Amino acid sequence: MRDITHKTLTARSAVAEATLRVSPATMACIHRQAVPKGDPLPVARMAAIQAAKQTSLLIPYCHPVPLDFVGVEFALTETMIQVTASVKAVYKTGVEMEALTAASVAALTLYDMLKMLDEEMEIIGVRLIEKRGGQTEYMESFTLPVRAAVLVMSDTIAAGEKEDYSGRLIAERLQAEGVEVADYRIIPDDPAMITATLCAYADIEHYDLVLTTGGTGFSSRDNTPEAMNAVITRDIPGIPEALRAYGQSRTPYAMLSRGRAGLRHNTLIINLPGSKRGVAESLDALFPGLLHAFHLIRGNTAHDRKRSGRKRSKA
């Protein structure tokens, strides 16, 4: 199975359809409730629900999914029974296979119950009608690019005593998400320098996004949250709450992060932990949903006009 540990829970849904072709005489028996094995429709519905819940046991690479809903409907014509299976869940992976399995097993159950009446029956198709949810549903596109800066705050890295891994990881992930990395910088854990750099990013460079790494712990040189007090003009508590919640489900230490997030004018500033693992998990929690923030911020069209007329630098 694929590793989905890094994925976040999202609402997922899928609809699948199976079609069984029968003779008019067989359809007449269904309507008259004259099928020897009994009414096939409720039996097929129950079989479909059971099958959806057992999909991971039937198909080797499917993950077990805690389903929240399975619905099965039938549409009958003179010679066709169309099965529509709908499945919903809040999980890390999609439920299209559960819907397809449900529709398939419903059609097979109908076939089994009707085969003594109709030797010419045929399952003529099983197909996915719709699937929703997951990261692809939250991808965003922009006429103007999202420009970002990566700020590494560490005395030891700034002194050349350690190599930076976390900042580089942030820059790589931003580029993979289609975000332009306009600046990458390493500075010491100095509150005045942190404040001045963040203010310059927002007030002079007008970057859309600034991701920082480091300085969110408990040591005497962890000054990032305090520096943020002098920088951000609008607090966004939901972002660090989401980061800590995501991390806490993977390590009991995530609750110890003091990182903050907020806006300075139209620049979104987010503090990430200093560790490479903490950064990786935080980025998984942020994207792609974070990108929607820039549609909200760019409701200020004057900011877009100002940015569109300025030459953009590249990392």
N, C-alpha and C positions, 0 to 999 in steps of 0.2 A: 504493500500500500504506500501511497505517497505520504510524505510527512506534512501534516497540516497543523502542526503545533503552533506555528507563527500566526496562523489566521485568526481573525476575530469573529465573534458570533454576529451573524446578520440574519434577517428574515429571508427565508428561501421559499420558493414555491415552484411547482411544475405541473403541467397538464399534459396528459398523454391520451392517445386515442387508439383503439383497436376495432376492427370491423370484421364481422362474421357474416358470410353470405349463406342464406338458407333458402329452402324451397318455400313457395307460398303455402303449401300444405303444412309444413312444419311451423310456420308463423301462425297459421290458423290454430294449431294445437296449443301454442303458447297463449294466445288470446283466450282460448276456451278453458285454459288450465287443464288440458288433457294430456300433458306430458307424463309418461309413466313414472319417471323418477321424481315428479313433483315440480313445483314452480321453479324454473331455473334462475330467474333473475335475482331473488334474494340470496340464493345459494352462491351465485357468481359474485354478488356484492361482498358477501362475507369472505369469500376466497380471496378477492382482490385486496381487502383490508389486511387480511393475514399475510398475504404475499408481500405487500408494501413493507410491513414491519419485519419481514424475514429476508429482505433483499440482500443484506450483507452475508447471509449464510448461503445464498444461492449463487452470488456473483463474487468471485474471490477478491477482487480489488476494490470493492465497495466498502466504505467505512460504515460502521453501525451508526445510525442517525436516530436521535430521539424525536420521533414524529409527533407533531401537535395536531395534525388533522389529515384524514384520508377520506375523500368523498368519491363515490362511484355513481354515475348516472347512465341510463340506457335510453337510446332513441331507436324506435322500431319503425321500419317501413315494411312494405310488402315482402321484400326479400333480403333485408339487411338488419342486423343488430349492431348498432354503434355503441361502443363502450367508451365513456370518458372518465378518466381517473384524475383526480386533483389531490395533490399532496402539499402540505405546508410543514415547515419546521424553522426553528431558530437555531442555527448551527454554523459550523465552519465550512461545510461543503454542501453542494447542491443536492437536490432531491429528484432530479430528472430520472435517474435509474429506478427509484422507488415508484414513480408514476408509471414508467414504462412496464415495470414488472407487474404492477397492479392491473394495468389494462390487459397485459398479455395473459395473466392467470385467469382473469375474468373471462376472456374469450375462450381459453382452454376449458374452463369449467362449463361454459355453455356448450361447447363442442361435446364434452363428455356426457352431459345430460341429454343431449339431443341426437347423439349419433345413431341410436336405434331407430330413429324416425327418418333420418336423412343421410344417405351415403354420399351425397354430392356436396355436403357442406364444405366450406373453405374459409379459413382465416386469410383474408386478402390484404391485410396491412396492419402494422403497428407503428405508430409514429409519435414523435414529440411535437406537441402543439405550441407550448410556451414554457419558458423557464425564466425566473426572476430571482434577483438577489445576488449577493457576492460582490467582490471588489469591482468587477467590470461595470456594475450598475452605478457605481459612484465615481467613475472616471470623469474628469472634467477637461474641457478644451477652452483655449483662450485666444482671442485675436491678438492681444498683446501678451508677450511672454511674462511669466512670473520670474522676477529677478531676486536672487537670494544671496546672503552672506553667511559664511560659516565662521564662528568665533570660538577658538579653543582657549580656555583659561586655565593655565597650569604653570606654577613656578618652575617645576622641574623640566617640563617640556620647553618652556621659553628659554631656560638656561642651557638647553641642549643635552640635558642629562638623561632624558627619555625620549623615545620616538612617539610621534602622534599617530595613533590608529583610529581613534574615535572621530576626529575631525575629518579625516580622509574618508571614513565610512559614510559620514553624513553627506559629503560632497558627491560621492559616487551614487548614493541613493537618490539625492535630489536630481542629478542628471538623468538617472534611469526613469524618474517620474516626469521628465520633461521640463524641469525647473532649471533655469539658467543660473549657474553659480558665478556670480560677478566678483566675489571676493572671498578669500580664505586667509585667515590670520590667526597667529598665536600670540597671546599676551600673558603676562604674569597675573596672579590672583590679587591684583591691586584694585581696590574699590574705585578709586578715582579714574584709573585707566579704563576699567570696565564701563563705567558710566559714560565717560567721554567717547569711547568707541561706539557704544550702542546709540548714543545721541547723534553722532555723526552719520551712522548708517541710516537713521530715520530722517534727520533734518537736512542733511547735505546730499547724501546719495539717493535718498528716497527709495530704498530697497523695499520690495514687497514683504520679504520674509527674512528673518534672522534666526538661525538656530545656533544656540550656544551649547558647549559641552564642558562640564567641569564646574567645581565650586558650589555644588548643591548639597554637600554633606554637612558634618557637624564640627569639623576642625576649625581652628582659629583663623585659617586662611581660606575657608569656604565662604566667600563674600557675595556670591552671585545673587541670591534672593534679596539681600539688603541693597545691593546696587540697583536692582530693578525698581526699588521704591522711588528712586530719583529719576527713573527713565519713563516707565509706562504711565500713560494717562488714562487708560481704561483697562481694568483687570478682566481676564478671561479665565475664571476658575475651572471651567469644565475641561479644558485641555489637560492641565496637570492632574486633575482627578481621573481622567481617562487613562493617562499614562501610568499612574500609580495602580489603578485597578487592573489594567492589563498586566503590568509587571508582577503584581502581588499574586496573581494566579499561577505565576511561574517561579517566583522566588519570594521568600518571606521578608526579604530586605527592601523590597520596592517601597514600602511604606516610609522608609527612612529618608527618601529624597525630599528636599525642600524646594525643588524647582517650581518656577512660576511661569505664567504666560500672560501676555497683554499687548495692547496696542499703544504705540506712540505715533500719533497722527494716523497715517494709513500703513504703517509698518508693523507687521505682526512679529513679535519677539517671543521665542519659546526656549526655555532652559531644559536641556537634556542632561542626564547623568554624565559622569566622566568615564565610566568603564565602557569598554567596547560592547560587552553584552548588554549593558543597560541602554546604550545608544541604539543597538540593533533592535531590541524589543520596543523601544519608544518609537522608532521609525515605523515598525510594523503596525503599531497602534495608531499612528498619525495618518498614514496614507492608505488609500487615496482620499479618505473623507476630508482631510485638512484642506485640500485644494478648493473645496466649495467656499471656504472663507473668503477667497479673493473675489468671487462673484459678489459676495455680500459687501465687501469693502469697496469694490469698484462701482457700487451704486452711486458713489461720488464721482460723477462724470468729469468734473473739473480736474481731478487727480489723473484720470486717464489722458485728458488732453495735454496736461503738463508733461506726462511721461512720454507720450507719443512723439513729441517734438524734440526730445533729448536723445543724443547719441548714446548707445548702450555699449558698455565695455564687456569683454568676455574674460572668463577665468583663464 
